[in-house]
Amino acid sequence: MDLKNKRILVTGGAGFLGSFVVEQLEKLGARVVVFRSRDFDLTKQERCARVFRYEYDIVIHLAGRVGGIGLNKARPAELFYNNMLMGINVLEASLFANVKKFVLIGTVCSYPKNTPVPFKEEDLWSGYPEETNAPYGIAKKALFEMARAYRQQYGFNAICLLPVNLYGPRDHFEPEKSHVIPALIKKVADAQKNGQDFIEVWGTGNASREFLYVEDAAEAIVLATQHYDKAAPVNIGAGFEITIRELVEKICRIMDFKGNVRWDTTKPDGQPRRCLDVSRAEKEFGFKAKTDFDEGLEKTISWYLNQI
C-alpha cells in the first residue's frame, strides 16, 4: 500500500511511540490525523464516534493506558477497563466507517508467563500471562481476537503487532508511568543530583528483558502498514535479551555513576524472561532492528538529561 496522500488516523499519535510513527508517516506523504485524549475520550462510544465523522483510509491504534510494574499492581482494573474499551470502540467505529486497514498494536505482556524463549507468535494463547501485568496483557490479547473475528465475519483488514519493551527519547520518566529503562535513568540522575551514593532497584535483577529502540518500532509499524495484510500476529523486537542486573550496570557505566545498587527483593521481578522470535517480521515485511542497544541508551540518557 502506497501511503502517499492516504488519510491515516493515529490514536495515541501525540504519545511516546505515536509521535515517531506520525513523523515517519508524514515523511512518506501521508495525511496524518491525531486527536488528543483530553478532547476525545476513546473509552466513551459517543465521543469515539465523533472522531469518525471524518473519513480515514487507515487507522493505527496506539492509544492505551500503560505503565510499569508499580502501575500494573496498583491499578489493574483501570488498565483492563480503559484498554478494552478504547480498542473495542475504535475497532467498531473503524468497521462502520469503511476504513480500508486497521493496525492494532498489542504488547509482549500478553504472552504467557513461562513462554519458551524466544517467544513465538504461535505460543500467544498457550498459558496465562505474568500476574502483575495480566489484566493489561489480557485486554490487549482479547482485542487481537476481536480483530480476527471482524476479519472472519466482515472481511475487515485488521492486522496485529506485538512490540516488546520500548525505550528512547520522549519516553515517560514519571514514576507512575515509567517502564524499567526510564525509571533506572531517573533513579541514577536523581542520585547524582542529590549526592546519594546508592540507588534502590526493585526485584533480584535476575529477570531478563528485550528492548527495542522507539524509532525502530515506529519503522516496523509503518512497514507493516504498507506490506502486511494477514490475520496472524507479528512480533516486533530486536531479538536479544539482557538481565535487569546487566542493564543497571550498563546504565550506571554510561552515566558514570559509581554508587551502590541496593536490590529490594521484596518487590516483584515480573515475567522471568522476555525475548521474541522476530523472524516473521523480517520475512513478511522486511523489518530488522537497526539501533545498537548502547547507542540507543546513550541517546535516551542524553535526551532526558537535557530535559531536566
VENMOCOR-V73685 format. One record per residue. N is the residue number from 1. RES is the residue in three letters. PHI is phi as a letter, one per 30 degrees, with the letter a starting at -180 (999 if undefined). PSI is psi in whole degrees, -180 to 180 (* if undefined). D_FIRST is the distance of its C-alpha to the first C-alpha in Angstrom with 1 decimal. Layout:
BEGIN
N;RES;PHI;PSI;D_FIRST + N;RES;PHI;PSI;D_FIRST
END
This chain:
BEGIN
1;MET;999;123;0.0 + 2;ASP;d;123;3.8 + 3;LEU;d;-6;6.1 + 4;LYS;d;129;9.0 + 5;ASN;i;5;11.3 + 6;LYS;d;139;9.4 + 7;ARG;d;114;12.5 + 8;ILE;b;123;12.4 + 9;LEU;d;124;15.7 + 10;VAL;c;103;16.7 + 11;THR;d;139;20.0 + 12;GLY;i;20;22.2 + 13;GLY;d;-13;20.5 + 14;ALA;c;0;24.0 + 15;GLY;d;-170;24.9 + 16;PHE;e;-67;25.2 + 17;LEU;d;-42;21.8 + 18;GLY;e;-38;20.1 + 19;SER;d;-35;21.3 + 20;PHE;d;-36;19.7 + 21;VAL;d;-45;16.3 + 22;VAL;e;-45;16.7 + 23;GLU;e;-43;17.9 + 24;GLN;d;-37;15.0 + 25;LEU;d;-42;12.4 + 26;GLU;d;-33;14.9 + 27;LYS;d;-27;15.1 + 28;LEU;d;3;11.5 + 29;GLY;i;12;12.6 + 30;ALA;d;153;11.4 + 31;ARG;c;99;14.3 + 32;VAL;c;137;15.4 + 33;VAL;c;130;18.2 + 34;VAL;b;129;20.7 + 35;PHE;c;142;23.8 + 36;ARG;d;144;26.9 + 37;SER;d;-28;28.5 + 38;ARG;d;-21;31.8 + 39;ASP;c;-33;30.5 + 40;PHE;b;102;28.5 + 41;ASP;d;106;29.8 + 42;LEU;d;-9;27.1 + 43;THR;d;-12;29.8 + 44;LYS;c;118;31.3 + 45;GLN;e;-42;29.6 + 46;GLU;d;-33;30.8 + 47;ARG;d;-36;29.6 + 48;CYS;d;-40;26.1 + 49;ALA;e;-33;26.1 + 50;ARG;d;-34;26.8 + 51;VAL;d;-33;23.6 + 52;PHE;c;20;21.8 + 53;ARG;d;-19;23.8 + 54;TYR;c;158;20.8 + 55;GLU;c;141;17.5 + 56;TYR;b;143;14.3 + 57;ASP;d;-38;10.7 + 58;ILE;b;144;10.4 + 59;VAL;b;128;13.6 + 60;ILE;c;112;14.2 + 61;HIS;c;101;17.8 + 62;LEU;c;-17;19.8 + 63;ALA;d;141;23.1 + 64;GLY;a;165;26.0 + 65;ARG;c;119;29.7 + 66;VAL;b;153;30.3 + 67;GLY;a;-172;33.1 + 68;GLY;d;-166;35.2 + 69;ILE;e;-40;37.8 + 70;GLY;e;-48;40.2 + 71;LEU;d;-39;38.0 + 72;ASN;d;-36;37.0 + 73;LYS;d;-37;40.8 + 74;ALA;d;-33;41.8 + 75;ARG;b;52;39.3 + 76;PRO;d;-36;37.8 + 77;ALA;d;-43;38.0 + 78;GLU;d;-41;36.2 + 79;LEU;d;-43;33.4 + 80;PHE;d;-52;33.0 + 81;TYR;e;-51;33.4 + 82;ASN;d;-44;31.2 + 83;ASN;d;-38;28.2 + 84;MET;d;-50;28.6 + 85;LEU;d;-41;28.9 + 86;MET;e;-49;26.1 + 87;GLY;d;-46;23.7 + 88;ILE;e;-48;25.2 + 89;ASN;d;-42;25.2 + 90;VAL;d;-40;21.6 + 91;LEU;d;-49;20.3 + 92;GLU;d;-45;22.6 + 93;ALA;d;-37;21.9 + 94;SER;d;-40;18.1 + 95;LEU;e;-50;18.8 + 96;PHE;d;-12;21.2 + 97;ALA;c;5;19.1 + 98;ASN;i;37;16.5 + 99;VAL;d;135;13.7 + 100;LYS;d;-28;10.5 + 101;LYS;a;138;9.9 + 102;PHE;b;126;12.7 + 103;VAL;c;112;13.1 + 104;LEU;c;123;16.8 + 105;ILE;c;118;18.6 + 106;GLY;c;-143;21.9 + 107;THR;a;149;24.7 + 108;VAL;d;-21;26.7 + 109;CYS;d;-13;29.6 + 110;SER;d;-19;28.6 + 111;TYR;d;150;29.8 + 112;PRO;e;153;33.4 + 113;LYS;e;-44;36.1 + 114;ASN;c;44;37.1 + 115;THR;d;134;33.9 + 116;PRO;e;139;34.6 + 117;VAL;c;134;33.2 + 118;PRO;d;148;30.5 + 119;PHE;d;125;28.8 + 120;LYS;c;146;26.7 + 121;GLU;e;-31;24.3 + 122;GLU;d;-18;26.6 + 123;ASP;c;3;29.4 + 124;LEU;e;-35;27.9 + 125;TRP;c;16;30.2 + 126;SER;d;7;33.2 + 127;GLY;l;-177;35.3 + 128;TYR;c;139;35.9 + 129;PRO;d;167;34.5 + 130;GLU;e;136;36.8 + 131;GLU;e;-39;39.0 + 132;THR;d;-27;38.6 + 133;ASN;c;19;34.9 + 134;ALA;d;-46;34.8 + 135;PRO;e;-43;34.4 + 136;TYR;d;-48;31.3 + 137;GLY;d;-40;29.8 + 138;ILE;d;-38;30.6 + 139;ALA;e;-46;29.2 + 140;LYS;d;-39;25.8 + 141;LYS;d;-36;26.1 + 142;ALA;d;-36;27.1 + 143;LEU;d;-32;23.9 + 144;PHE;e;-44;22.0 + 145;GLU;d;-36;24.2 + 146;MET;d;-44;23.6 + 147;ALA;d;-41;19.8 + 148;ARG;d;-42;20.6 + 149;ALA;d;-39;23.1 + 150;TYR;d;-37;20.8 + 151;ARG;d;-45;18.3 + 152;GLN;d;-46;21.5 + 153;GLN;d;-39;23.2 + 154;TYR;c;-5;20.6 + 155;GLY;i;25;17.5 + 156;PHE;d;126;15.8 + 157;ASN;d;85;12.5 + 158;ALA;c;128;14.0 + 159;ILE;c;156;13.7 + 160;CYS;b;129;16.7 + 161;LEU;c;143;17.3 + 162;LEU;c;85;20.9 + 163;PRO;d;148;21.7 + 164;VAL;d;-176;25.2 + 165;ASN;e;129;27.6 + 166;LEU;c;159;26.2 + 167;TYR;a;163;28.3 + 168;GLY;k;-179;28.2 + 169;PRO;e;150;29.1 + 170;ARG;i;6;29.0 + 171;ASP;d;169;29.7 + 172;HIS;d;121;32.3 + 173;PHE;c;-1;35.8 + 174;GLU;d;136;37.7 + 175;PRO;e;-38;39.8 + 176;GLU;d;-34;38.6 + 177;LYS;c;-21;34.9 + 178;SER;d;146;34.8 + 179;HIS;c;-172;33.7 + 180;VAL;d;-45;35.7 + 181;ILE;d;-53;34.8 + 182;PRO;d;-34;35.2 + 183;ALA;d;-42;38.2 + 184;LEU;d;-42;39.8 + 185;ILE;d;-44;39.2 + 186;LYS;d;-42;40.8 + 187;LYS;e;-46;43.7 + 188;VAL;d;-45;44.5 + 189;ALA;d;-41;44.1 + 190;ASP;d;-41;46.4 + 191;ALA;d;-43;48.9 + 192;GLN;d;-41;49.1 + 193;LYS;d;-38;49.5 + 194;ASN;c;3;52.2 + 195;GLY;i;24;54.0 + 196;GLN;d;147;53.5 + 197;ASP;c;21;54.0 + 198;PHE;a;160;51.8 + 199;ILE;b;154;48.6 + 200;GLU;c;131;48.3 + 201;VAL;b;139;45.3 + 202;TRP;d;146;44.6 + 203;GLY;i;-165;45.1 + 204;THR;c;-18;46.3 + 205;GLY;i;-2;43.7 + 206;ASN;d;-21;43.2 + 207;ALA;d;150;39.8 + 208;SER;c;155;36.8 + 209;ARG;b;157;33.4 + 210;GLU;c;141;30.1 + 211;PHE;b;139;28.6 + 212;LEU;b;130;25.2 + 213;TYR;d;138;25.0 + 214;VAL;d;-37;23.0 + 215;GLU;d;-33;20.9 + 216;ASP;d;-42;19.9 + 217;ALA;d;-43;19.0 + 218;ALA;d;-41;16.8 + 219;GLU;d;-42;15.0 + 220;ALA;d;-43;14.6 + 221;ILE;d;-42;13.2 + 222;VAL;d;-42;10.5 + 223;LEU;d;-42;9.7 + 224;ALA;d;-39;9.8 + 225;THR;d;-39;7.5 + 226;GLN;d;-39;4.7 + 227;HIS;b;-7;6.4 + 228;TYR;c;131;9.0 + 229;ASP;b;25;9.9 + 230;LYS;c;164;13.7 + 231;ALA;d;-30;16.7 + 232;ALA;d;135;18.5 + 233;PRO;d;159;18.8 + 234;VAL;b;128;18.1 + 235;ASN;d;141;20.6 + 236;ILE;b;110;19.8 + 237;GLY;a;-173;22.9 + 238;ALA;c;-14;24.9 + 239;GLY;i;31;26.9 + 240;PHE;b;164;30.4 + 241;GLU;b;154;33.1 + 242;ILE;b;140;35.9 + 243;THR;d;156;38.9 + 244;ILE;d;-37;39.5 + 245;ARG;d;-46;42.9 + 246;GLU;d;-37;41.2 + 247;LEU;d;-45;38.7 + 248;VAL;e;-46;41.7 + 249;GLU;d;-39;43.5 + 250;LYS;d;-46;40.6 + 251;ILE;d;-42;40.1 + 252;CYS;d;-40;43.9 + 253;ARG;d;-47;44.0 + 254;ILE;d;-37;41.3 + 255;MET;c;4;43.0 + 256;ASP;h;45;46.4 + 257;PHE;c;120;47.8 + 258;LYS;c;13;50.8 + 259;GLY;d;-179;51.9 + 260;ASN;d;157;52.1 + 261;VAL;c;121;49.5 + 262;ARG;c;120;50.9 + 263;TRP;c;122;49.1 + 264;ASP;c;91;49.5 + 265;THR;d;-2;49.5 + 266;THR;d;-15;50.2 + 267;LYS;c;154;46.6 + 268;PRO;d;152;43.8 + 269;ASP;d;-22;41.7 + 270;GLY;i;-157;38.8 + 271;GLN;e;137;36.9 + 272;PRO;e;-44;38.8 + 273;ARG;b;148;35.9 + 274;ARG;b;120;32.2 + 275;CYS;a;129;30.1 + 276;LEU;c;148;26.8 + 277;ASP;d;114;25.7 + 278;VAL;c;17;22.5 + 279;SER;d;-32;21.9 + 280;ARG;d;-39;19.2 + 281;ALA;d;-41;16.8 + 282;GLU;d;-40;17.6 + 283;LYS;d;-44;17.3 + 284;GLU;d;-37;14.0 + 285;PHE;b;21;11.9 + 286;GLY;i;23;14.5 + 287;PHE;d;132;16.0 + 288;LYS;b;128;19.7 + 289;ALA;e;141;21.7 + 290;LYS;c;-29;23.2 + 291;THR;d;123;25.8 + 292;ASP;d;140;29.4 + 293;PHE;d;-45;31.0 + 294;ASP;d;-40;34.1 + 295;GLU;d;-43;32.1 + 296;GLY;d;-41;30.0 + 297;LEU;d;-44;33.2 + 298;GLU;d;-41;34.9 + 299;LYS;d;-40;32.1 + 300;THR;d;-45;32.3 + 301;ILE;d;-45;36.1 + 302;SER;d;-42;36.3 + 303;TRP;d;-46;34.0 + 304;TYR;d;-44;36.1 + 305;LEU;d;-28;39.4 + 306;ASN;d;-13;38.4 + 307;GLN;c;-20;37.9 + 308;ILE;c;*;41.3
END
